[in-house]
Amino acid sequence: MEDVLAVYARPRDPARPVVCMDEKPFQLLGHVRDPLPARPGRDACQDSEYVRCGTCSIFVWTEPLRGWRRVHALAQRTKID
């Protein structure tokens, strides 16, 4: 772990960029009942019951020392991803 932290501590070198990549699977959820909007004196109400609408994957690449990032979302998540 210390070796990885040493890489992140290096000064920026355009010839040897430090690029980080992460993938997050995400579950898509829908409402069973429409949420009730807020009214005077009452908060908005949302039912905790949900319908599962599938999964997707979100990929992020970042080069923090340059201030660059790229995000790519896939409409579905498969074994190949």
Summary of the structure (lengths in Angstrom):
residues: 81
radius of gyration: 20.5
end to end distance: 26.3
largest distance: 59.9
contacts: 143
relative contact order: 0.25
helix: 9%
strand: 46%
